[in-house]
C-alpha cells in the first residue's frame, strides 16, 4: 500500500508530497507541479477518506459538529 500522497489545495499553485511513513511534507518542484496540473488527471485511487480543514485544531476539535 502506498504511503505517499500528493496534495494540491484550491487557490494555491503549488503541490505537496506527504510521505506518511517518514512523517514529512515537502513542496513539489514548481515545474513538476505545473506539468501535473496541466495533465489534468485526478485519480484518487487508494484514498479512503479526504477532507479539508483550515487548521489542525479543527480536526481534533470536532469540526464535523459545526
C-alpha positions as CSV (number, residue, x, y, z in Angstrom):
1,X,0.0,0.0,0.0
2,X,1.2,3.5,-0.9
3,X,2.5,5.7,1.9
4,X,2.9,8.9,-0.2
5,X,0.1,11.4,-1.0
6,X,0.3,14.3,-3.4
7,X,-1.8,17.3,-2.3
8,X,-3.0,20.4,-4.1
9,X,-5.2,23.0,-2.4
10,X,-7.8,25.1,-4.1
11,X,-6.4,28.7,-4.6
12,X,-2.8,27.6,-4.3
13,X,-0.5,27.0,-7.2
14,X,1.9,24.5,-5.6
15,X,1.6,20.8,-4.9
16,X,2.9,19.0,-1.8
17,X,4.1,15.5,-1.2
18,X,3.3,14.0,2.1
19,X,5.4,10.9,3.0
20,X,3.3,9.2,5.7
21,X,6.0,6.7,6.6
22,X,8.7,9.4,7.1
23,X,6.3,11.9,8.6
24,X,7.4,14.6,6.2
25,X,5.7,17.1,3.8
26,X,7.7,18.8,1.1
27,X,6.8,21.1,-1.8
28,X,6.9,19.6,-5.3
29,X,9.2,21.5,-7.7
30,X,7.3,24.2,-9.5
31,X,7.9,22.9,-13.0
32,X,6.8,19.4,-11.9
33,X,3.7,20.8,-10.2
34,X,2.8,22.7,-13.4
35,X,3.2,19.6,-15.5
36,X,1.0,17.5,-13.2
37,X,-1.7,20.2,-13.1
38,X,-1.6,20.6,-16.9
39,X,-2.1,16.9,-17.3
40,X,-5.4,17.4,-15.6
41,X,-5.5,13.9,-14.2
42,X,-7.2,13.4,-10.9
43,X,-7.1,9.8,-9.8
44,X,-8.0,9.3,-6.1
45,X,-7.1,5.6,-6.3
46,X,-6.3,4.2,-2.9
47,X,-7.9,7.2,-1.0
48,X,-10.4,6.0,1.6
49,X,-11.1,9.4,3.2
50,X,-10.2,13.0,2.4
51,X,-11.4,16.3,3.8
52,X,-10.3,19.9,4.1
53,X,-9.9,21.9,7.3
54,X,-8.5,25.4,8.0
55,X,-6.3,24.2,10.9
56,X,-5.2,21.0,12.5
57,X,-7.1,22.0,15.6
58,X,-10.4,21.7,13.7
59,X,-9.6,18.0,13.0
60,X,-9.1,17.2,16.7
61,X,-11.7,19.6,17.9
62,X,-14.7,18.0,16.2
63,X,-15.2,20.3,13.3
64,X,-17.8,17.9,11.9
65,X,-20.1,19.0,14.7
66,X,-20.1,22.6,13.4
